[in-house]
Amino acid sequence: MTYPFIQDSFSMQTILRISALAIAVALNACSTPQSEFGVYRQSDGTVGVHAPKSAKDTEAQAAAAEECKKLGKRNATIVETRKTVNDRFPITYIFVCNTY
Protein backbone atom coordinates (compact mmCIF):
# COMPACT_ATOMS: atom_id res chain seq x y z
CA MET A 1 0.00 0.00 0.00
CA THR A 2 1.40 3.42 -0.95
CA TYR A 3 0.76 6.78 0.63
CA PRO A 4 0.96 9.48 -2.07
CA PHE A 5 0.63 12.32 0.47
CA ILE A 6 3.84 11.21 2.21
CA GLN A 7 5.75 11.16 -1.05
CA ASP A 8 4.48 14.65 -1.94
CA SER A 9 5.49 16.10 1.41
CA PHE A 10 8.92 14.49 1.18
CA SER A 11 9.45 16.10 -2.21
CA MET A 12 8.35 19.48 -0.87
CA GLN A 13 10.69 19.16 2.14
CA THR A 14 13.56 18.27 -0.16
CA ILE A 15 12.87 21.26 -2.38
CA LEU A 16 12.69 23.57 0.64
CA ARG A 17 15.98 22.24 2.02
CA ILE A 18 17.74 22.65 -1.31
CA SER A 19 16.33 26.17 -1.66
CA ALA A 20 17.47 27.10 1.85
CA LEU A 21 20.93 25.74 1.14
CA ALA A 22 21.18 27.68 -2.13
CA ILE A 23 20.16 30.91 -0.39
CA ALA A 24 22.68 30.32 2.40
CA VAL A 25 25.50 29.75 -0.09
CA ALA A 26 24.55 32.88 -2.03
CA LEU A 27 24.50 35.00 1.12
CA ASN A 28 27.82 33.66 2.37
CA ALA A 29 29.77 34.38 -0.78
CA CYS A 30 33.31 35.36 0.09
CA SER A 31 33.78 38.23 -2.35
CA THR A 32 33.28 41.92 -1.69
CA PRO A 33 29.91 43.23 -2.94
CA GLN A 34 30.08 45.40 -6.05
CA SER A 35 28.28 48.20 -4.20
CA GLU A 36 31.30 48.67 -1.92
CA PHE A 37 33.55 49.73 -4.81
CA GLY A 38 33.68 53.30 -6.03
CA VAL A 39 34.19 53.11 -9.80
CA TYR A 40 34.69 56.28 -11.82
CA ARG A 41 35.98 57.43 -15.21
CA GLN A 42 38.82 59.90 -15.38
CA SER A 43 39.26 62.63 -17.95
CA ASP A 44 42.32 60.90 -19.45
CA GLY A 45 40.25 57.81 -20.34
CA THR A 46 41.37 55.63 -17.46
CA VAL A 47 39.07 54.05 -14.90
CA GLY A 48 39.60 54.51 -11.17
CA VAL A 49 38.39 52.11 -8.52
CA HIS A 50 38.18 53.05 -4.84
CA ALA A 51 38.42 49.72 -3.03
CA PRO A 52 37.50 48.87 0.57
CA LYS A 53 40.13 47.39 2.87
CA SER A 54 38.82 43.83 2.51
CA ALA A 55 38.91 43.85 -1.30
CA LYS A 56 41.37 41.91 -3.43
CA ASP A 57 43.14 43.18 -6.55
CA THR A 58 41.17 40.78 -8.74
CA GLU A 59 37.87 42.10 -7.38
CA ALA A 60 38.89 45.68 -8.16
CA GLN A 61 39.90 44.59 -11.66
CA ALA A 62 36.51 42.93 -12.17
CA ALA A 63 34.77 46.17 -11.15
CA ALA A 64 36.96 48.13 -13.59
CA ALA A 65 36.31 45.59 -16.37
CA GLU A 66 32.56 46.11 -15.95
CA GLU A 67 33.04 49.85 -16.41
CA CYS A 68 35.28 49.22 -19.44
CA LYS A 69 32.54 47.06 -20.99
CA LYS A 70 30.22 50.07 -20.79
CA LEU A 71 32.80 51.95 -22.85
CA GLY A 72 32.92 49.20 -25.48
CA LYS A 73 36.26 47.77 -24.32
CA ARG A 74 36.90 44.17 -23.31
CA ASN A 75 39.49 44.23 -20.54
CA ALA A 76 41.06 46.39 -17.82
CA THR A 77 44.78 46.47 -17.09
CA ILE A 78 46.11 47.94 -13.85
CA VAL A 79 48.37 50.94 -14.30
CA GLU A 80 48.75 52.36 -10.81
CA THR A 81 47.90 51.69 -7.18
CA ARG A 82 47.63 54.52 -4.68
CA LYS A 83 47.12 54.50 -0.94
CA THR A 84 44.66 57.09 0.31
CA VAL A 85 43.85 58.63 3.68
CA ASN A 86 40.19 57.63 3.34
CA ASP A 87 39.22 55.05 5.98
CA ARG A 88 36.43 53.55 3.89
CA PHE A 89 38.47 53.29 0.66
CA PRO A 90 42.16 53.04 1.66
CA ILE A 91 43.34 51.98 -1.81
CA THR A 92 42.65 53.45 -5.24
CA TYR A 93 43.47 51.46 -8.37
CA ILE A 94 43.86 53.06 -11.79
CA PHE A 95 43.09 50.90 -14.83
CA VAL A 96 43.36 51.43 -18.56
CA CYS A 97 40.71 49.84 -20.78
CA ASN A 98 41.88 47.56 -23.60
CA THR A 99 40.16 46.17 -26.67
CA TYR A 100 41.89 42.77 -26.54
MODELLER restraints for C-alpha pairs under 7 A, 6 or more apart:
rsr = mdl.restraints
at = mdl.atoms
rsr.add(forms.Gaussian(group=physical.xy_distance, feature=features.Distance(at['CA:32:A'], at['CA:55:A']), mean=5.96, stdev=0.5))
rsr.add(forms.Gaussian(group=physical.xy_distance, feature=features.Distance(at['CA:34:A'], at['CA:63:A']), mean=6.97, stdev=0.5))
rsr.add(forms.Gaussian(group=physical.xy_distance, feature=features.Distance(at['CA:36:A'], at['CA:52:A']), mean=6.69, stdev=0.5))
rsr.add(forms.Gaussian(group=physical.xy_distance, feature=features.Distance(at['CA:37:A'], at['CA:49:A']), mean=6.54, stdev=0.5))
rsr.add(forms.Gaussian(group=physical.xy_distance, feature=features.Distance(at['CA:37:A'], at['CA:50:A']), mean=5.70, stdev=0.5))
rsr.add(forms.Gaussian(group=physical.xy_distance, feature=features.Distance(at['CA:37:A'], at['CA:51:A']), mean=5.18, stdev=0.5))
rsr.add(forms.Gaussian(group=physical.xy_distance, feature=features.Distance(at['CA:37:A'], at['CA:52:A']), mean=6.73, stdev=0.5))
rsr.add(forms.Gaussian(group=physical.xy_distance, feature=features.Distance(at['CA:38:A'], at['CA:49:A']), mean=5.46, stdev=0.5))
rsr.add(forms.Gaussian(group=physical.xy_distance, feature=features.Distance(at['CA:38:A'], at['CA:50:A']), mean=4.67, stdev=0.5))
rsr.add(forms.Gaussian(group=physical.xy_distance, feature=features.Distance(at['CA:38:A'], at['CA:51:A']), mean=6.66, stdev=0.5))
rsr.add(forms.Gaussian(group=physical.xy_distance, feature=features.Distance(at['CA:39:A'], at['CA:48:A']), mean=5.76, stdev=0.5))
rsr.add(forms.Gaussian(group=physical.xy_distance, feature=features.Distance(at['CA:39:A'], at['CA:49:A']), mean=4.50, stdev=0.5))
rsr.add(forms.Gaussian(group=physical.xy_distance, feature=features.Distance(at['CA:39:A'], at['CA:50:A']), mean=6.36, stdev=0.5))
rsr.add(forms.Gaussian(group=physical.xy_distance, feature=features.Distance(at['CA:39:A'], at['CA:64:A']), mean=6.85, stdev=0.5))
rsr.add(forms.Gaussian(group=physical.xy_distance, feature=features.Distance(at['CA:40:A'], at['CA:47:A']), mean=5.80, stdev=0.5))
rsr.add(forms.Gaussian(group=physical.xy_distance, feature=features.Distance(at['CA:40:A'], at['CA:48:A']), mean=5.26, stdev=0.5))
rsr.add(forms.Gaussian(group=physical.xy_distance, feature=features.Distance(at['CA:40:A'], at['CA:49:A']), mean=6.49, stdev=0.5))
rsr.add(forms.Gaussian(group=physical.xy_distance, feature=features.Distance(at['CA:41:A'], at['CA:47:A']), mean=4.59, stdev=0.5))
rsr.add(forms.Gaussian(group=physical.xy_distance, feature=features.Distance(at['CA:41:A'], at['CA:48:A']), mean=6.15, stdev=0.5))
rsr.add(forms.Gaussian(group=physical.xy_distance, feature=features.Distance(at['CA:42:A'], at['CA:48:A']), mean=6.87, stdev=0.5))
rsr.add(forms.Gaussian(group=physical.xy_distance, feature=features.Distance(at['CA:46:A'], at['CA:94:A']), mean=6.70, stdev=0.5))
rsr.add(forms.Gaussian(group=physical.xy_distance, feature=features.Distance(at['CA:46:A'], at['CA:95:A']), mean=5.67, stdev=0.5))
rsr.add(forms.Gaussian(group=physical.xy_distance, feature=features.Distance(at['CA:46:A'], at['CA:96:A']), mean=4.77, stdev=0.5))
rsr.add(forms.Gaussian(group=physical.xy_distance, feature=features.Distance(at['CA:46:A'], at['CA:97:A']), mean=6.71, stdev=0.5))
rsr.add(forms.Gaussian(group=physical.xy_distance, feature=features.Distance(at['CA:47:A'], at['CA:64:A']), mean=6.42, stdev=0.5))
rsr.add(forms.Gaussian(group=physical.xy_distance, feature=features.Distance(at['CA:47:A'], at['CA:94:A']), mean=5.80, stdev=0.5))
rsr.add(forms.Gaussian(group=physical.xy_distance, feature=features.Distance(at['CA:47:A'], at['CA:95:A']), mean=5.12, stdev=0.5))
rsr.add(forms.Gaussian(group=physical.xy_distance, feature=features.Distance(at['CA:47:A'], at['CA:96:A']), mean=6.22, stdev=0.5))
rsr.add(forms.Gaussian(group=physical.xy_distance, feature=features.Distance(at['CA:48:A'], at['CA:92:A']), mean=6.76, stdev=0.5))
rsr.add(forms.Gaussian(group=physical.xy_distance, feature=features.Distance(at['CA:48:A'], at['CA:93:A']), mean=5.67, stdev=0.5))
rsr.add(forms.Gaussian(group=physical.xy_distance, feature=features.Distance(at['CA:48:A'], at['CA:94:A']), mean=4.55, stdev=0.5))
rsr.add(forms.Gaussian(group=physical.xy_distance, feature=features.Distance(at['CA:48:A'], at['CA:95:A']), mean=6.22, stdev=0.5))
rsr.add(forms.Gaussian(group=physical.xy_distance, feature=features.Distance(at['CA:49:A'], at['CA:60:A']), mean=6.46, stdev=0.5))
rsr.add(forms.Gaussian(group=physical.xy_distance, feature=features.Distance(at['CA:49:A'], at['CA:64:A']), mean=6.61, stdev=0.5))
rsr.add(forms.Gaussian(group=physical.xy_distance, feature=features.Distance(at['CA:49:A'], at['CA:92:A']), mean=5.54, stdev=0.5))
rsr.add(forms.Gaussian(group=physical.xy_distance, feature=features.Distance(at['CA:49:A'], at['CA:93:A']), mean=5.12, stdev=0.5))
rsr.add(forms.Gaussian(group=physical.xy_distance, feature=features.Distance(at['CA:49:A'], at['CA:94:A']), mean=6.45, stdev=0.5))
rsr.add(forms.Gaussian(group=physical.xy_distance, feature=features.Distance(at['CA:50:A'], at['CA:89:A']), mean=5.52, stdev=0.5))
rsr.add(forms.Gaussian(group=physical.xy_distance, feature=features.Distance(at['CA:50:A'], at['CA:91:A']), mean=6.09, stdev=0.5))
rsr.add(forms.Gaussian(group=physical.xy_distance, feature=features.Distance(at['CA:50:A'], at['CA:92:A']), mean=4.51, stdev=0.5))
rsr.add(forms.Gaussian(group=physical.xy_distance, feature=features.Distance(at['CA:50:A'], at['CA:93:A']), mean=6.55, stdev=0.5))
rsr.add(forms.Gaussian(group=physical.xy_distance, feature=features.Distance(at['CA:51:A'], at['CA:60:A']), mean=6.55, stdev=0.5))
rsr.add(forms.Gaussian(group=physical.xy_distance, feature=features.Distance(at['CA:51:A'], at['CA:89:A']), mean=5.14, stdev=0.5))
rsr.add(forms.Gaussian(group=physical.xy_distance, feature=features.Distance(at['CA:51:A'], at['CA:90:A']), mean=6.86, stdev=0.5))
rsr.add(forms.Gaussian(group=physical.xy_distance, feature=features.Distance(at['CA:51:A'], at['CA:91:A']), mean=5.56, stdev=0.5))
rsr.add(forms.Gaussian(group=physical.xy_distance, feature=features.Distance(at['CA:51:A'], at['CA:92:A']), mean=6.06, stdev=0.5))
rsr.add(forms.Gaussian(group=physical.xy_distance, feature=features.Distance(at['CA:52:A'], at['CA:88:A']), mean=5.83, stdev=0.5))
rsr.add(forms.Gaussian(group=physical.xy_distance, feature=features.Distance(at['CA:52:A'], at['CA:89:A']), mean=4.53, stdev=0.5))
rsr.add(forms.Gaussian(group=physical.xy_distance, feature=features.Distance(at['CA:52:A'], at['CA:90:A']), mean=6.35, stdev=0.5))
rsr.add(forms.Gaussian(group=physical.xy_distance, feature=features.Distance(at['CA:53:A'], at['CA:89:A']), mean=6.51, stdev=0.5))
rsr.add(forms.Gaussian(group=physical.xy_distance, feature=features.Distance(at['CA:53:A'], at['CA:90:A']), mean=6.12, stdev=0.5))
rsr.add(forms.Gaussian(group=physical.xy_distance, feature=features.Distance(at['CA:61:A'], at['CA:76:A']), mean=6.53, stdev=0.5))
rsr.add(forms.Gaussian(group=physical.xy_distance, feature=features.Distance(at['CA:64:A'], at['CA:76:A']), mean=6.15, stdev=0.5))
rsr.add(forms.Gaussian(group=physical.xy_distance, feature=features.Distance(at['CA:64:A'], at['CA:95:A']), mean=6.85, stdev=0.5))
rsr.add(forms.Gaussian(group=physical.xy_distance, feature=features.Distance(at['CA:65:A'], at['CA:75:A']), mean=5.41, stdev=0.5))
rsr.add(forms.Gaussian(group=physical.xy_distance, feature=features.Distance(at['CA:65:A'], at['CA:76:A']), mean=5.04, stdev=0.5))
rsr.add(forms.Gaussian(group=physical.xy_distance, feature=features.Distance(at['CA:68:A'], at['CA:74:A']), mean=6.56, stdev=0.5))
rsr.add(forms.Gaussian(group=physical.xy_distance, feature=features.Distance(at['CA:68:A'], at['CA:75:A']), mean=6.62, stdev=0.5))
rsr.add(forms.Gaussian(group=physical.xy_distance, feature=features.Distance(at['CA:68:A'], at['CA:76:A']), mean=6.64, stdev=0.5))
rsr.add(forms.Gaussian(group=physical.xy_distance, feature=features.Distance(at['CA:68:A'], at['CA:97:A']), mean=5.63, stdev=0.5))
rsr.add(forms.Gaussian(group=physical.xy_distance, feature=features.Distance(at['CA:73:A'], at['CA:97:A']), mean=6.05, stdev=0.5))
rsr.add(forms.Gaussian(group=physical.xy_distance, feature=features.Distance(at['CA:73:A'], at['CA:98:A']), mean=5.67, stdev=0.5))
rsr.add(forms.Gaussian(group=physical.xy_distance, feature=features.Distance(at['CA:73:A'], at['CA:99:A']), mean=4.83, stdev=0.5))
rsr.add(forms.Gaussian(group=physical.xy_distance, feature=features.Distance(at['CA:74:A'], at['CA:98:A']), mean=6.02, stdev=0.5))
rsr.add(forms.Gaussian(group=physical.xy_distance, feature=features.Distance(at['CA:74:A'], at['CA:99:A']), mean=5.09, stdev=0.5))
rsr.add(forms.Gaussian(group=physical.xy_distance, feature=features.Distance(at['CA:74:A'], at['CA:100:A']), mean=6.11, stdev=0.5))
rsr.add(forms.Gaussian(group=physical.xy_distance, feature=features.Distance(at['CA:75:A'], at['CA:97:A']), mean=5.74, stdev=0.5))
rsr.add(forms.Gaussian(group=physical.xy_distance, feature=features.Distance(at['CA:75:A'], at['CA:98:A']), mean=5.11, stdev=0.5))
rsr.add(forms.Gaussian(group=physical.xy_distance, feature=features.Distance(at['CA:75:A'], at['CA:99:A']), mean=6.47, stdev=0.5))
rsr.add(forms.Gaussian(group=physical.xy_distance, feature=features.Distance(at['CA:75:A'], at['CA:100:A']), mean=6.64, stdev=0.5))
rsr.add(forms.Gaussian(group=physical.xy_distance, feature=features.Distance(at['CA:76:A'], at['CA:95:A']), mean=5.78, stdev=0.5))
rsr.add(forms.Gaussian(group=physical.xy_distance, feature=features.Distance(at['CA:76:A'], at['CA:96:A']), mean=5.59, stdev=0.5))
rsr.add(forms.Gaussian(group=physical.xy_distance, feature=features.Distance(at['CA:76:A'], at['CA:97:A']), mean=4.56, stdev=0.5))
rsr.add(forms.Gaussian(group=physical.xy_distance, feature=features.Distance(at['CA:76:A'], at['CA:98:A']), mean=5.95, stdev=0.5))
rsr.add(forms.Gaussian(group=physical.xy_distance, feature=features.Distance(at['CA:77:A'], at['CA:95:A']), mean=5.25, stdev=0.5))
rsr.add(forms.Gaussian(group=physical.xy_distance, feature=features.Distance(at['CA:77:A'], at['CA:96:A']), mean=5.36, stdev=0.5))
rsr.add(forms.Gaussian(group=physical.xy_distance, feature=features.Distance(at['CA:77:A'], at['CA:97:A']), mean=6.45, stdev=0.5))
rsr.add(forms.Gaussian(group=physical.xy_distance, feature=features.Distance(at['CA:78:A'], at['CA:94:A']), mean=5.96, stdev=0.5))
rsr.add(forms.Gaussian(group=physical.xy_distance, feature=features.Distance(at['CA:78:A'], at['CA:95:A']), mean=4.34, stdev=0.5))
rsr.add(forms.Gaussian(group=physical.xy_distance, feature=features.Distance(at['CA:78:A'], at['CA:96:A']), mean=6.48, stdev=0.5))
rsr.add(forms.Gaussian(group=physical.xy_distance, feature=features.Distance(at['CA:79:A'], at['CA:94:A']), mean=5.58, stdev=0.5))
rsr.add(forms.Gaussian(group=physical.xy_distance, feature=features.Distance(at['CA:79:A'], at['CA:95:A']), mean=5.31, stdev=0.5))
rsr.add(forms.Gaussian(group=physical.xy_distance, feature=features.Distance(at['CA:79:A'], at['CA:96:A']), mean=6.59, stdev=0.5))
rsr.add(forms.Gaussian(group=physical.xy_distance, feature=features.Distance(at['CA:80:A'], at['CA:93:A']), mean=5.89, stdev=0.5))
rsr.add(forms.Gaussian(group=physical.xy_distance, feature=features.Distance(at['CA:80:A'], at['CA:94:A']), mean=5.03, stdev=0.5))
rsr.add(forms.Gaussian(group=physical.xy_distance, feature=features.Distance(at['CA:81:A'], at['CA:92:A']), mean=5.86, stdev=0.5))
rsr.add(forms.Gaussian(group=physical.xy_distance, feature=features.Distance(at['CA:81:A'], at['CA:93:A']), mean=4.59, stdev=0.5))
rsr.add(forms.Gaussian(group=physical.xy_distance, feature=features.Distance(at['CA:81:A'], at['CA:94:A']), mean=6.28, stdev=0.5))
rsr.add(forms.Gaussian(group=physical.xy_distance, feature=features.Distance(at['CA:82:A'], at['CA:91:A']), mean=5.75, stdev=0.5))
rsr.add(forms.Gaussian(group=physical.xy_distance, feature=features.Distance(at['CA:82:A'], at['CA:92:A']), mean=5.12, stdev=0.5))
rsr.add(forms.Gaussian(group=physical.xy_distance, feature=features.Distance(at['CA:82:A'], at['CA:93:A']), mean=6.34, stdev=0.5))
rsr.add(forms.Gaussian(group=physical.xy_distance, feature=features.Distance(at['CA:83:A'], at['CA:90:A']), mean=5.79, stdev=0.5))
rsr.add(forms.Gaussian(group=physical.xy_distance, feature=features.Distance(at['CA:83:A'], at['CA:91:A']), mean=4.62, stdev=0.5))
rsr.add(forms.Gaussian(group=physical.xy_distance, feature=features.Distance(at['CA:83:A'], at['CA:92:A']), mean=6.29, stdev=0.5))
rsr.add(forms.Gaussian(group=physical.xy_distance, feature=features.Distance(at['CA:84:A'], at['CA:90:A']), mean=4.94, stdev=0.5))
rsr.add(forms.Gaussian(group=physical.xy_distance, feature=features.Distance(at['CA:84:A'], at['CA:91:A']), mean=5.69, stdev=0.5))
rsr.add(forms.Gaussian(group=physical.xy_distance, feature=features.Distance(at['CA:84:A'], at['CA:92:A']), mean=6.94, stdev=0.5))
